[in-house]
């Protein structure tokens, strides 16, 4: 009884008992990796991290533990930590398609588009029919403006799996960017038909309709997206913008509040809420919204400009000039802000 208790306690503390064989250490590492995976799937990240780190300490070559730990760091936006662990996985297994694919996504996220393309291509050298890696290759090519090559990749995915929604949506987006709007709409409508539970096709249909100045159709598409996914923050923001432009400020405010509730760091949603609140004569609340936009994105030029206008109306000329100057410094070109700054500086 006591030796078993001591052995368990030592493993709980993350150490390796004296006299333990390498095989025993590897077996315990696998058990801890499995336990960490269970915690991760139950969204108990702290316990998952603890188990996974213990697994790695027992066996630094435990690929499963490192891979799941990388996923957790990625979920937490610790890009450096996630990339470090995915690379360690690839040192142990250079053909780990999952690690290659996720490393490529992180490279794309931080602006390393060319590196991401190479990483996705490495994944496809290992498994040419991996629809996720090939779709992500299409997205990387699309991000770099290589639309024809992106479309080629999306079409290859759809030859493998005609129901792979992300590829069909990507195809629609790339076609839209090329100006082939009729084909883009057809692709997105087909995606919606094949995957009726996905909000993505409807959102991107809304984007196309909006560029065509078909606001009513765009609004319907965005509303459909939020019906299918009530956390679709971009759709709520788009709804708020359209309703604001139509003069339906109460509805716009409701949609924009939902957007910032989902993502409190969504600077543009805070900014547009400020505009709506000004239309509703809630100037003090508008100022708060602009300040939240600036807090979320200190480089939001228009939020600085509009906040400056409120300060000028309140006769706080020092703060007005401060924000007007920031607007210009950040590349803002609002003519009213520029005129007011010139007038105030001349009046000094």
C-alpha positions as CSV (number, residue, x, y, z in Angstrom):
1,X,0.0,0.0,0.0
2,X,2.6,2.6,1.1
3,X,5.0,2.2,-1.9
4,X,2.1,2.7,-4.3
5,X,1.0,5.9,-2.4
6,X,4.6,7.2,-2.5
7,X,5.0,6.5,-6.2
8,X,1.7,8.3,-7.0
9,X,2.7,11.3,-4.8
10,X,6.0,11.6,-6.6
11,X,4.3,11.6,-10.0
12,X,1.8,14.2,-8.8
13,X,4.6,16.4,-7.8
14,X,6.2,16.0,-11.2
15,X,9.3,14.1,-10.2
16,X,10.7,10.7,-11.3
17,X,11.0,8.1,-8.6
18,X,14.5,6.6,-8.1
19,X,14.9,3.3,-9.8
20,X,12.1,3.9,-12.3
21,X,12.9,2.4,-15.7
22,X,12.7,4.4,-18.9
23,X,9.8,2.3,-20.0
24,X,7.9,3.1,-16.9
25,X,8.6,6.8,-17.3
26,X,7.3,6.7,-20.9
27,X,4.2,4.8,-19.9
28,X,3.4,7.4,-17.1
29,X,4.1,10.2,-19.5
30,X,1.6,8.8,-21.9
31,X,-1.0,8.5,-19.1
32,X,-0.4,12.1,-18.1
33,X,-0.7,13.2,-21.7
34,X,-4.0,11.3,-22.0
35,X,-5.2,13.0,-18.8
36,X,-4.1,16.4,-20.1
37,X,-6.1,15.8,-23.3
38,X,-9.2,15.0,-21.3
39,X,-8.8,18.1,-19.2
40,X,-8.3,20.2,-22.4
41,X,-11.4,18.8,-24.1
42,X,-13.4,19.7,-20.9
43,X,-11.9,23.2,-21.1
44,X,-10.0,22.8,-17.8
45,X,-6.8,24.3,-19.2
46,X,-4.9,24.8,-15.9
47,X,-5.2,21.1,-15.0
48,X,-4.4,20.2,-18.6
49,X,-1.2,22.3,-18.6
50,X,-0.1,20.8,-15.3
51,X,-0.6,17.2,-16.6
52,X,1.1,18.0,-19.9
53,X,4.1,19.6,-18.4
54,X,4.6,16.7,-16.1
55,X,4.3,14.3,-19.1
56,X,7.0,16.3,-20.9
57,X,9.3,16.3,-17.9
58,X,9.0,12.5,-17.6
59,X,9.5,12.1,-21.4
60,X,10.7,15.1,-23.4
61,X,9.9,13.1,-26.5
62,X,6.2,12.8,-25.7
63,X,4.7,14.3,-29.0
64,X,1.1,14.1,-27.8
65,X,1.8,16.2,-24.7
66,X,3.8,18.8,-26.7
67,X,1.1,19.1,-29.4
68,X,-1.8,19.6,-27.0
69,X,0.2,22.1,-25.0
70,X,0.9,24.0,-28.2
71,X,-2.8,24.0,-28.9
72,X,-3.5,25.5,-25.5
73,X,-0.9,28.3,-26.0
74,X,-2.4,29.0,-29.4
75,X,-5.9,29.2,-27.8
76,X,-4.5,31.7,-25.3
77,X,-2.9,33.8,-28.1
78,X,0.5,32.9,-26.8
79,X,1.8,32.7,-30.4
80,X,5.5,32.5,-29.5
81,X,4.8,29.7,-27.0
82,X,2.6,27.8,-29.4
83,X,5.1,28.1,-32.3
84,X,7.9,26.9,-30.0
85,X,6.0,23.7,-29.1
86,X,4.8,23.0,-32.7
87,X,8.5,23.2,-33.8
88,X,9.5,20.8,-31.0
89,X,6.9,18.4,-32.2
90,X,8.3,18.7,-35.7
91,X,11.8,18.1,-34.4
92,X,10.5,14.8,-33.1
93,X,8.3,14.0,-36.1
94,X,9.1,16.1,-39.2
95,X,6.0,14.7,-40.9
96,X,3.4,15.6,-38.3
97,X,0.8,17.2,-40.5
98,X,-1.2,18.7,-37.7
99,X,1.8,20.6,-36.3
100,X,2.8,21.7,-39.8
101,X,-0.7,23.0,-40.5
102,X,-1.1,24.8,-37.2
103,X,2.4,26.3,-37.4
104,X,1.6,27.6,-40.8
105,X,-1.6,29.3,-39.5
106,X,0.4,31.1,-36.8
107,X,3.0,32.2,-39.3
108,X,0.2,33.6,-41.5
109,X,-1.3,35.3,-38.5
110,X,1.9,37.2,-37.7
111,X,2.4,38.2,-41.3
112,X,4.9,35.6,-42.3
113,X,3.0,34.7,-45.4
114,X,5.8,33.2,-47.5
115,X,6.9,31.1,-44.6
116,X,3.3,29.9,-44.1
117,X,3.1,28.9,-47.7
118,X,6.2,26.8,-47.4
119,X,4.9,25.2,-44.2
120,X,1.6,24.2,-45.8
121,X,3.4,22.9,-48.8
122,X,5.5,20.7,-46.5
123,X,2.3,19.3,-44.9
124,X,0.9,18.5,-48.4
125,X,4.1,16.7,-49.3
126,X,3.4,14.4,-46.5
127,X,-0.4,14.1,-47.1
128,X,-1.5,15.6,-50.4
129,X,-5.2,15.0,-49.7
130,X,-5.3,16.9,-46.4
131,X,-8.2,19.3,-47.0
132,X,-7.4,21.6,-44.1
133,X,-3.7,22.2,-45.0
134,X,-4.7,22.7,-48.7
135,X,-7.5,25.1,-47.8
136,X,-5.1,27.0,-45.5
137,X,-2.5,27.1,-48.4
138,X,-5.3,28.7,-50.4
139,X,-5.9,31.3,-47.7
140,X,-2.2,32.1,-47.5
141,X,-2.0,32.6,-51.3
142,X,-5.2,34.7,-51.1
143,X,-3.7,36.9,-48.4
144,X,-0.7,37.6,-50.6
145,X,-2.9,38.5,-53.5
146,X,-2.2,35.4,-55.6
147,X,-5.9,34.8,-56.3
148,X,-5.6,32.5,-59.3
149,X,-3.3,30.1,-57.3
150,X,-5.6,30.4,-54.3
151,X,-8.6,29.4,-56.4
152,X,-6.7,26.5,-57.8
153,X,-6.1,25.2,-54.3
154,X,-9.7,25.6,-53.2
155,X,-10.9,23.8,-56.3
156,X,-8.5,20.9,-55.6
157,X,-9.9,20.6,-52.1
158,X,-13.5,20.5,-53.5
159,X,-12.4,17.7,-55.8
160,X,-11.4,15.7,-52.7
161,X,-14.4,16.8,-50.6
162,X,-17.2,18.7,-52.3
163,X,-18.8,19.4,-48.9
164,X,-15.7,21.1,-47.3
165,X,-17.3,24.4,-46.4
166,X,-14.1,26.4,-45.7
167,X,-12.8,25.8,-49.2
168,X,-16.0,26.7,-50.9
169,X,-16.3,29.9,-48.9
170,X,-12.6,30.6,-49.6
171,X,-13.3,30.1,-53.3
172,X,-16.2,32.6,-53.1
173,X,-14.1,35.2,-51.4
174,X,-11.2,34.8,-53.8
175,X,-13.6,35.1,-56.8
176,X,-15.1,38.2,-55.2
177,X,-11.7,39.8,-54.8
178,X,-11.1,39.1,-58.5
179,X,-14.3,40.9,-59.4
180,X,-16.1,37.8,-60.4
181,X,-19.0,38.5,-58.2
182,X,-21.6,36.4,-60.0
183,X,-19.4,33.3,-59.6
184,X,-18.5,34.3,-56.0
185,X,-22.2,34.5,-55.1
186,X,-22.9,31.1,-56.8
187,X,-20.0,29.5,-54.8
188,X,-21.2,31.0,-51.5
189,X,-24.9,30.0,-52.1
190,X,-23.7,26.5,-52.9
191,X,-21.7,26.4,-49.7
192,X,-24.8,27.5,-47.7
193,X,-26.9,24.9,-49.5
194,X,-24.4,22.1,-48.7
195,X,-23.8,23.2,-45.1
196,X,-27.1,24.8,-43.9
197,X,-25.8,25.2,-40.3
198,X,-22.8,27.3,-41.3
199,X,-22.9,31.1,-40.8
200,X,-19.8,31.8,-42.9
201,X,-21.4,31.7,-46.4
202,X,-24.1,34.0,-45.3
203,X,-21.7,36.5,-43.8
204,X,-19.6,36.7,-46.9
205,X,-22.7,36.9,-49.1
206,X,-23.6,40.0,-47.0
207,X,-20.1,41.5,-47.7
208,X,-20.6,41.1,-51.5
209,X,-24.1,42.5,-51.4
210,X,-22.9,45.4,-49.4
211,X,-20.2,46.2,-52.0
212,X,-22.9,46.1,-54.6
213,X,-24.9,48.6,-52.5
214,X,-27.7,46.0,-52.0
215,X,-28.1,46.9,-48.4
216,X,-31.4,45.1,-47.9
217,X,-30.0,41.8,-49.2
218,X,-26.8,42.4,-47.2
219,X,-28.7,42.9,-44.0
220,X,-30.8,39.7,-44.5
221,X,-27.6,37.8,-45.1
222,X,-25.9,39.2,-42.0
223,X,-29.0,38.5,-39.9
224,X,-29.0,34.9,-41.1
225,X,-25.4,34.6,-40.1
226,X,-26.2,35.7,-36.5
227,X,-29.2,33.4,-36.4
228,X,-26.9,30.5,-37.2
229,X,-24.1,31.7,-34.9
230,X,-25.1,34.1,-32.2
231,X,-21.5,34.9,-31.5
232,X,-20.6,36.0,-35.0
233,X,-19.2,39.4,-34.0
234,X,-18.4,40.6,-37.5
235,X,-21.9,40.1,-38.6
236,X,-23.3,42.0,-35.6
237,X,-21.0,44.9,-36.5
238,X,-22.0,44.9,-40.1
239,X,-25.7,44.9,-39.1
240,X,-25.1,47.9,-36.8
241,X,-23.3,49.8,-39.6
242,X,-26.1,49.2,-42.1
243,X,-28.9,50.1,-39.7
244,X,-27.0,53.2,-38.7
245,X,-26.7,54.3,-42.3
246,X,-30.5,53.7,-42.7
247,X,-31.2,55.9,-39.7
248,X,-32.4,53.1,-37.5
249,X,-30.2,54.1,-34.7
250,X,-31.9,52.1,-31.9
251,X,-31.5,48.9,-33.8
252,X,-28.0,49.8,-34.7
253,X,-27.1,50.4,-31.1
254,X,-28.5,47.1,-30.1
255,X,-26.4,45.2,-32.7
256,X,-23.2,47.1,-31.9
257,X,-23.7,46.5,-28.1
258,X,-23.9,42.8,-29.0
259,X,-20.7,43.1,-31.0
260,X,-18.7,44.6,-28.1
261,X,-20.2,42.3,-25.6
262,X,-18.8,39.4,-27.6
263,X,-15.5,41.1,-28.2
264,X,-14.8,44.0,-25.8
265,X,-11.5,44.8,-27.8
266,X,-13.3,45.4,-31.1
267,X,-12.2,49.0,-31.7
268,X,-14.3,49.6,-34.8
269,X,-17.5,48.5,-33.1
270,X,-16.9,50.9,-30.2
271,X,-16.2,53.7,-32.7
272,X,-19.3,53.1,-34.7
273,X,-21.3,52.9,-31.4
274,X,-20.0,56.3,-30.6
275,X,-21.3,57.7,-33.9
276,X,-24.7,56.1,-33.2
277,X,-24.8,57.5,-29.7
278,X,-24.1,61.0,-31.0
279,X,-27.0,60.6,-33.4
280,X,-29.1,59.7,-30.3
281,X,-27.9,62.8,-28.5
282,X,-26.0,60.8,-25.9
283,X,-22.7,62.7,-26.2
284,X,-21.2,61.6,-22.9
285,X,-21.8,58.0,-23.8
286,X,-20.4,58.6,-27.3
287,X,-17.2,60.0,-25.7
288,X,-16.9,56.8,-23.6
289,X,-17.3,54.7,-26.7
290,X,-14.6,56.6,-28.5
291,X,-12.3,56.2,-25.5
292,X,-13.0,52.5,-25.5
293,X,-12.1,52.4,-29.2
294,X,-8.8,54.1,-28.5
295,X,-8.1,51.8,-25.5
296,X,-8.6,48.8,-27.8
297,X,-6.6,50.4,-30.6
298,X,-4.5,53.4,-29.7
299,X,-3.9,54.0,-33.4
300,X,-7.5,54.4,-34.3
301,X,-7.2,57.8,-36.0
302,X,-11.0,58.5,-36.4
303,X,-11.8,57.7,-32.8
304,X,-9.2,60.4,-31.8
305,X,-10.7,62.9,-34.3
306,X,-14.3,62.4,-33.2
307,X,-13.4,62.5,-29.5
308,X,-11.6,65.8,-30.2
309,X,-14.8,67.2,-31.7
310,X,-16.6,66.3,-28.5
311,X,-13.9,68.0,-26.4
312,X,-14.1,71.1,-28.5
313,X,-17.9,71.3,-28.1
314,X,-17.3,71.0,-24.3
315,X,-14.8,73.9,-24.5
316,X,-11.9,71.7,-23.5
317,X,-9.6,73.0,-26.2
318,X,-6.4,71.5,-24.9
319,X,-7.8,68.0,-25.1
320,X,-9.5,68.7,-28.4
321,X,-6.2,69.8,-30.0
322,X,-4.4,66.8,-28.5
323,X,-6.8,64.4,-30.1
324,X,-6.9,66.3,-33.4
325,X,-3.2,66.2,-33.6
326,X,-3.2,62.5,-32.9
327,X,-5.7,61.9,-35.6
328,X,-3.5,63.6,-38.2
329,X,-0.3,62.0,-36.8
330,X,-1.9,58.5,-37.3
331,X,-2.8,59.3,-40.9
332,X,-6.4,60.4,-40.4
333,X,-7.8,62.7,-43.1
334,X,-11.2,63.7,-41.9
335,X,-11.7,67.2,-43.4
336,X,-13.7,68.5,-40.5
337,X,-11.1,67.5,-37.9
338,X,-8.3,69.0,-40.1
339,X,-10.2,72.3,-40.4
340,X,-11.0,72.5,-36.7
341,X,-7.3,71.8,-35.8
342,X,-6.1,74.5,-38.1
343,X,-8.7,77.0,-36.7
344,X,-7.7,76.2,-33.1
345,X,-4.0,76.4,-33.7
346,X,-4.4,79.8,-35.5
347,X,-6.5,81.0,-32.6
348,X,-3.9,80.3,-30.1
